[in-house]
Amino acid sequence: MNNTYQIYLISDSTGETLDRIFLALKAQFKNFNYKIHSYSFIRTQNQISKIVDILNNQTNSIILYTIVDVDLANFLLKKSERYKIPCFSVLGDLIINFSKILNQKATHVPSGQHTLNEEYYDRIDAIQFTMNHDDGNSINDLEKSDVILLGVSRTSKTPTSIYLANRGLKTSNIPLVNENSVPELLKKKPKISCVVGLTTEPARLLDLRKNRMNSLKESEPIDYTNLETISQEVEKAKQTFKKYNWPVIDVTRKSVEETAASIIKIHEIYKNNEQ
């Protein structure tokens, strides 16, 4: 018996929303074998028919879709029902309910979240700013940062910064070797922006650094992969965070998304206190 499910993600836009929702969904099931088939920018009945015809010859098929055009969504539902294929909208009920609550009709415009408006361009600016301020670069204009991350090497500063940038936050990240690594501007004005310290358990950090060196196929600097030295680094970093009263997040068992969510909450508190 084939227990692998064929998951069809059908979207009238980029499919990003579906990807994220399915990621959250599958995390709830331990024994779930699947293969994903993604279809983006599906906006005609002919496209729908071709996809569903393929599914008709497969077993264990499931359709998840985000299609805002009501007629097209209904067409997909009828086709899948005819072939007895489970088919679920991940936005349909939400749009209907919000329409009732807000007492207005939805636009039903595909890719509405990708409109080239002010919010979109702010996000692009944030990404560009963050890339220019990665790993301690361009520290002369730190005051323009929405968020400043500090931490010793391999505490996920860069991926977290990029994630935050995609949420529209201009983020600078600074590697911390000791207190001398803290830019003078931050020492004088430690609350110039929302500053967050990232830390992790030394043993976990040791593993990350060894894997990093192995992937680069380089010899290991003694101090960089020495547990005692790493423990001292982590402790000194914590002391620095405490000295300047910066909030700290332990990233040891956190994904980048979880770390970013915590930082966003801290940033919201910071902004409210500034007002």
C-alpha positions, -999 to +999 in steps of 0.1 A: +000+000+000+013+034-010+011+057+020+027+087+002+002+115-003+004+137-034-001+172-022-012+197-049-007+233-040-027+254-065-024+292-064-035+321-085-004+340-073+032+331-063+021+303-040+040+317-010+010+317+012+002+281+005+038+271+011+037+286+045+004+272+055+013+237+044+046+240+063+026+248+095+001+220+087+025+192+081+044+201+113+013+188+133+017+152+120+047+130+128+039+102+103+032+120+071+048+110+039+041+134+010+053+147-023+045+183-032+033+195-066+032+233-068+012+252-094+014+290-093-004+317-113-033+294-122-060+318-135-080+299-162-103+269-162-082+252-189-052+253-165-074+238-137-087+211-160-052+199-170-041+197-133-071+178-121-070+154-150-035+145-139-047+139-103-074+115-116-048+089-124-032+091-089-041+078-055-038+097-022-041+131-038-051+162-019-056+197-032-049+228-012-056+261-030-056+299-028-078+312-056-097+344-050-117+344-082-150+328-070-160+313-104-126+297-108-125+284-073-160+268-078-148+253-110-119+236-092-142+224-065-166+208-090-138+192-109-122+177-078-156+166-065-163+148-097-131+127-093-136+124-055-103+143-047-102+161-013-100+198-021-096+226+005-094+264+003-071+279+028-085+314+025-120+311+013-139+310+046-116+337+060-124+361+031-161+354+034-161+360+072-140+391+070-163+404+043-192+401+067-174+416+097-161+445+077-194+449+058-177+452+025-170+431-006-135+416-011-117+427-042-109+391-053-078+404-071-050+378-074-016+387-060-032+415-040-006+411-013+021+418-039+008+452-050+035+477-057+024+501-030+043+520-003+045+490+020+061+469-008+088+495-015+095+499+022+101+462+024+125+464-006+144+493+012+146+472+043+161+443+025+187+465+008+196+482+040+200+449+058+222+434+032+244+465+034+246+463+072+254+426+075+282+413+097+292+447+112+293+467+079+282+503+076+280+510+113+282+548+109+244+551+104+232+526+129+205+551+140+187+543+108+182+507+119+148+495+132+166+466+148+202+460+157+213+424+165+245+415+184+259+381+191+290+359+189+297+340+157+271+315+145+242+327+165+220+331+134+224+368+131+224+370+093+194+347+085+174+363+113+183+398+099+172+388+064+139+373+078+132+406+096+140+426+065+114+406+046+090+418+073+100+454+066+124+460+094+158+476+086+182+454+105+219+457+113+238+428+128+272+430+146+295+401+155+305+403+191+340+390+201+341+411+233+329+445+245+353+462+223+333+449+193+304+472+203+305+503+181+312+535+200+279+550+189+260+521+207+281+525+238+272+562+240+236+557+230+226+521+238+190+528+232+195+545+198+175+517+182+159+484+193+190+464+202+187+427+208+214+402+219+214+367+206+230+339+226+231+301+226+245+272+245+283+267+241+280+230+232+255+238+205+277+266+193+307+243+191+288+219+168+277+247+145+312+261+142+327+227+135+300+221+108+308+255+093+345+248+091+339+213+076+316+228+049+343+253+041+369+226+041+392+248+061+414+240+091+399+248+125+413+279+143+420+266+178+400+293+197+371+292+172+362+256+180+375+253+216+346+247+240+363+265+269+370+296+247+334+295+233+320+293+268+340+324+278+328+342+246+292+334+254+295+346+290+313+378+281+285+385+255+259+380+282+277+404+305+278+430+277+241+426+270+234+430+308+257+461+311+237+480+284+204+465+295+197+449+261+171+421+259+185+387+251+171+358+231+185+323+235+184+308+200+196+273+210+163+256+203+146+282+182+141+284+145+149+316+127+112+323+124+107+318+161+136+341+169+123+367+145+089+366+161+103+373+195+124+402+181+093+417+164+075+417+198+105+433+214+106+459+186+069+467+191+075+473+229+104+495+220+084+516+196+055+520+221+080+532+248+094+557+223+060+572+217 
